[in-house]
């Protein structure tokens, strides 16, 4: 009852009519996480020491790539097995609240849709099928693989084409066919003649195969000319998520390439990670290892993390551990100005945090 009252209040704040009708279900949901981490590294422009942040990685002090959010989900029963959907989800940060967040980062999922026997169709801002950030057992923490160079992240203009972010103007279809799950999406950029961008599309698809106890998945995104005319972008991955008793193993390999209109190669790499989880009571012990091979020689990224998660309940979790990332000599890794990112350096993060959801 309290959740329903809060949901109605939030819906009113968003200027959305709320009806106490039997065929309408309005749910308020949210999640907040913060962590305190001691960062250390060899970069001359990196200041070692303690920092409070929401996410990031070893050597990357950031409130991005985190799990924090506040949202409203609306399900309206249309009869005949059909349901109308609406979702509004905003970014939030324990270090900044709702302020000082870039305009393109404020919104997470913002879409309407229909769900029925034909599957689910959603239209609006949402993530692409390629995104599988949640497969990482340490996702959203400073120990996550995508914050430590072992997965295709969102930096350097990648945005929602990588793992863990969102794209505007997306039409997505999802359905299950027995043991096979399908997600397919088209993102439309609308074009911008003043910036030399034509109206183009990005295409993304993922197939999941339920081979109990293994979830096998493959995904691909093609976004040629999507960010800018005469640019090429493509990314492919294959992954497996195995569970049996207290054990879980997640492994993923991806290959991606991004070339600009001037012929410069922004990203050209093959990499992946593997995470092993052992559950004992309310505790999850996690070991993650990752490696990315960028184009050329001496362009490798190596990553390792060891963490423990204590689940007070299915909505409250505390975590602690250590994360290590090493960049070879020729790497210039895109990071905020105070985080270094100079090739040939290694970074270590030691700390912990807490996540609460509702």
C-alpha positions in Angstrom: 0.0 0.0 0.0 2.8 2.4 0.9 4.5 1.7 -2.5 1.3 2.4 -4.3 0.8 5.7 -2.5 4.4 6.7 -3.3 4.0 5.7 -7.0 0.9 7.9 -7.3 2.8 10.8 -5.8 5.8 10.4 -8.1 3.5 10.0 -11.1 1.8 13.3 -10.2 5.2 15.0 -9.9 5.9 13.9 -13.5 2.5 15.4 -14.5 1.2 12.0 -15.4 -2.4 11.2 -14.4 -2.6 8.4 -11.9 -5.7 6.3 -11.8 -6.7 3.8 -9.1 -8.1 1.4 -11.6 -8.1 -2.4 -11.4 -6.6 -2.6 -14.9 -3.7 -0.2 -14.2 -0.6 -1.0 -12.2 1.8 1.8 -11.3 5.1 0.8 -9.6 7.7 3.1 -8.1 11.2 1.6 -8.2 14.7 2.9 -7.5 18.3 2.0 -6.5 21.1 3.8 -4.9 24.7 2.8 -4.4 27.8 4.6 -3.0 31.3 3.4 -2.3 34.5 4.6 -0.7 37.7 3.5 -2.6 41.4 4.1 -2.1 42.9 4.6 -5.6 46.6 4.4 -6.4 48.5 4.5 -9.6 51.7 5.4 -11.4 50.4 8.3 -13.5 51.9 11.7 -12.8 48.5 13.3 -13.2 46.7 10.9 -11.0 46.2 11.8 -7.4 46.3 8.6 -5.2 44.0 8.6 -2.2 40.6 7.9 -0.9 37.5 9.0 -2.9 33.8 8.6 -2.5 32.0 7.8 -5.7 29.1 5.8 -7.2 30.9 3.6 -9.7 34.0 3.9 -11.8 37.0 1.6 -11.7 40.6 1.2 -10.6 42.2 4.5 -11.6 38.9 5.9 -12.8 37.1 8.1 -10.3 33.6 8.4 -11.7 29.9 8.7 -10.8 29.0 7.2 -14.2 28.5 3.6 -15.2 26.7 3.1 -11.9 23.4 1.4 -10.9 21.6 4.4 -9.4 18.2 5.3 -10.7 14.6 6.4 -9.8 11.7 5.4 -12.0 8.0 4.7 -12.5 6.7 1.7 -14.4 3.1 1.7 -15.7 1.3 -1.5 -16.9 -2.2 -1.0 -18.3 -4.3 -4.1 -19.1 -5.9 -3.7 -22.5 -7.6 -7.1 -22.5 -7.2 -10.0 -25.0 -3.7 -10.7 -23.6 -2.4 -7.2 -24.4 -0.7 -4.7 -22.0 0.3 -1.1 -22.6 3.6 -0.1 -21.1 5.2 3.2 -20.0 8.5 3.6 -18.2 10.2 6.7 -17.0 13.6 6.3 -15.3 16.1 9.0 -14.3 19.7 8.9 -13.2 20.6 9.8 -9.6 23.9 10.1 -7.7 24.6 10.0 -4.0 27.4 12.5 -4.6 25.4 15.0 -6.7 21.7 14.0 -6.4 19.8 15.0 -9.6 22.0 18.1 -10.2 25.1 18.5 -12.3 24.2 15.5 -14.5 24.7 16.1 -18.2 21.4 16.4 -20.2 22.1 13.3 -22.2 22.8 11.3 -19.0 19.7 12.3 -16.9 17.4 9.8 -18.6 17.7 6.1 -18.6 14.7 4.2 -20.0 12.0 6.5 -21.3 9.6 4.6 -23.5 6.1 3.4 -24.3 5.2 0.0 -25.6 2.9 -2.9 -26.1 3.2 -6.4 -24.7 1.3 -9.5 -25.9 1.4 -12.9 -27.5 3.3 -11.3 -30.4 6.1 -10.3 -28.0 7.1 -6.8 -26.7 7.6 -3.7 -28.7 9.0 -0.5 -27.0 9.6 2.9 -28.5 11.8 5.6 -27.0 15.1 6.0 -25.1 16.4 2.6 -24.0 19.4 0.4 -24.2 20.3 -1.7 -27.3 20.2 -5.5 -27.3 24.0 -5.5 -27.4 24.2 -4.2 -23.8 24.9 -7.1 -21.4 26.5 -5.1 -18.5 24.4 -6.9 -15.9 26.1 -10.2 -16.7 29.1 -9.0 -14.8 28.7 -10.1 -11.1 30.5 -7.0 -10.1 28.7 -4.6 -12.4 28.2 -1.1 -11.2 31.1 -1.3 -8.7 34.7 -0.1 -9.0 35.5 -3.8 -9.7 33.4 -4.0 -12.8 35.1 -5.2 -16.1 33.7 -2.4 -18.3 35.2 0.3 -15.9 38.6 -1.4 -16.1 39.2 -1.8 -19.8 38.0 -5.4 -20.2 34.7 -4.7 -21.9 33.4 -2.1 -24.4 32.2 0.7 -22.3 30.5 4.0 -23.1 33.5 6.5 -23.1 35.0 8.2 -26.1 31.7 8.8 -27.9 30.6 5.1 -27.8 27.6 5.9 -25.6 24.7 3.4 -25.9 26.5 1.4 -28.6 28.5 -0.3 -25.8 27.6 -1.9 -22.5 25.5 -0.1 -19.9 24.1 3.0 -21.6 21.1 4.2 -23.6 20.3 5.5 -27.0 17.5 8.0 -28.0 14.8 7.1 -30.6 15.0 3.3 -30.3 12.4 0.8 -31.6 13.0 -2.5 -29.9 11.3 -5.9 -30.3 11.7 -8.8 -27.8 10.2 -12.3 -27.8 10.9 -15.9 -26.7 10.6 -18.9 -29.0 11.0 -21.9 -26.8 14.6 -22.1 -25.8 15.5 -19.1 -27.9 15.2 -15.5 -26.8 15.3 -12.6 -29.4 15.9 -8.9 -29.1 16.3 -6.7 -32.1 16.4 -2.9 -32.3 16.8 0.1 -34.6 18.1 3.5 -33.3 17.5 6.5 -35.4 19.6 9.7 -35.2 17.3 12.2 -37.0 20.4 13.8 -38.7 22.0 17.2 -38.1 23.1 19.0 -41.3 25.0 21.6 -39.3 27.2 18.9 -37.9 27.6 16.8 -41.0 25.3 14.1 -39.8 22.7 12.5 -42.1 19.6 10.7 -40.9 20.9 7.2 -40.3 20.2 4.2 -38.2 22.1 1.8 -35.9 21.0 -1.9 -35.9 21.5 -4.2 -32.9 20.4 -7.8 -32.3 20.9 -10.4 -29.6 20.0 -14.1 -29.4 19.9 -16.0 -26.1 19.9 -19.8 -25.9 18.6 -21.4 -22.7 20.7 -24.5 -22.5 20.0 -25.2 -18.8 22.2 -24.8 -16.8 23.9 -22.5 -19.4 22.6 -19.3 -20.9 24.5 -18.8 -24.2 24.2 -15.5 -26.0 25.5 -13.8 -29.2 25.0 -10.1 -30.1 26.0 -7.7 -32.9 25.6 -4.0 -33.5 26.3 -2.1 -36.8 26.2 1.7 -36.7 27.9 2.8 -39.9 27.4 6.6 -40.4 25.2 6.7 -37.2 27.4 9.0 -35.2 28.9 10.9 -38.1 28.9 10.6 -41.9 31.5 8.2 -43.4 32.3 6.6 -40.0 32.3 2.8 -39.5 31.3 1.1 -36.3 30.6 -2.5 -35.5 30.7 -4.7 -32.4 30.1 -8.4 -31.9 30.2 -10.6 -28.8 29.6 -14.1 -27.6 29.0 -15.1 -24.0 28.0 -17.8 -21.6 26.5 -17.8 -18.1 26.6 -21.1 -16.3 25.0 -21.8 -12.9 25.0 -25.0 -10.8 24.4 -25.1 -7.1 26.6 -22.5 -5.4 28.8 -22.0 -8.5 28.4 -19.6 -11.3 30.8 -18.8 -14.2 30.3 -15.9 -16.7 32.6 -15.6 -19.7 32.3 -13.1 -22.6 34.4 -12.3 -25.7 33.8 -9.3 -27.9 35.4 -7.7 -30.9 34.8 -4.1 -32.0 36.1 -1.5 -34.4 35.3 2.2 -34.9 36.9 4.3 -37.7 36.2 8.0 -38.3 35.5 9.8 -41.6 39.1 10.9 -41.6 40.3 7.3 -41.5 41.5 7.4 -37.9 40.9 4.3 -35.8 39.2 5.2 -32.5 38.8 1.7 -31.3 40.0 -1.6 -32.8 40.2 -4.4 -30.2 39.3 -7.9 -29.1 38.8 -8.6 -25.5 36.9 -10.4 -22.8 36.5 -11.3 -19.2 35.6 -14.3 -17.1 34.1 -14.2 -13.6 33.7 -17.1 -11.1 31.3 -16.8 -8.3 30.9 -19.1 -5.2 27.9 -18.5 -3.0 28.1 -19.4 0.7 25.0 -18.5 2.7 24.4 -14.8 2.0 27.9 -14.2 0.7 29.1 -14.2 -2.9 32.8 -14.6 -3.5 33.8 -13.3 -6.9 37.0 -13.5 -8.9 37.1 -11.6 -12.3 39.9 -11.7 -14.9 40.0 -9.7 -18.2 42.2 -8.9 -21.1 41.8 -6.6 -24.1 44.1 -6.6 -27.1 44.0 -3.3 -29.0 45.3 -2.9 -32.6 49.1 -2.8 -32.9 51.8 -4.0 -30.5 52.1 -3.3 -26.8 48.5 -2.2 -26.6 47.1 -4.6 -24.1 44.9 -4.0 -21.1 45.0 -6.5 -18.2 42.4 -6.6 -15.4 41.8 -8.5 -12.2 39.3 -8.1 -9.4 38.6 -10.0 -6.2 35.4 -9.1 -4.3 32.9 -10.3 -1.8 29.2 -9.3 -1.8 27.0 -9.7 1.3 23.3 -9.9 0.6 21.4 -8.7 3.7 18.3 -9.3 1.6 17.4 -9.4 -2.1 17.2 -5.6 -2.0 20.2 -4.7 0.2 23.8 -5.6 -0.6 27.2 -4.6 0.7 30.5 -5.2 -1.2 34.2 -4.9 -0.7 37.3 -5.9 -2.6 40.3 -4.9 -4.7 40.5 -4.1 -8.4 43.7 -3.9 -10.6 44.1 -2.6 -14.2 47.3 -2.3 -16.2 47.7 -0.4 -19.5 50.6 -1.1 -22.0 52.9 1.6 -23.3 50.9 2.6 -26.4 47.5 2.9 -24.7 46.0 6.4 -24.2 42.8 5.4 -22.4 40.0 8.0 -22.4 39.4 9.1 -18.8 38.4 12.3 -17.1 41.3 14.8 -16.8 41.9 14.1 -13.1 42.1 10.3 -13.7 45.3 10.1 -15.8 44.8 7.5 -18.5 48.4 7.7 -19.7 49.8 4.6 -21.3 52.2 2.3 -19.4 50.5 2.8 -16.1 48.7 0.5 -13.7 46.0 1.4 -11.1 44.7 -0.3 -8.0 41.5 0.3 -6.2 40.7 -1.0 -2.7 37.4 -0.3 -1.0 33.8 -1.1 -0.5 30.2 0.2 -0.7 26.5 -0.5 -0.3 23.6 -0.8 -2.7 19.9 -0.5 -1.7 17.0 -1.0 -4.1 13.2 -0.9 -3.8 
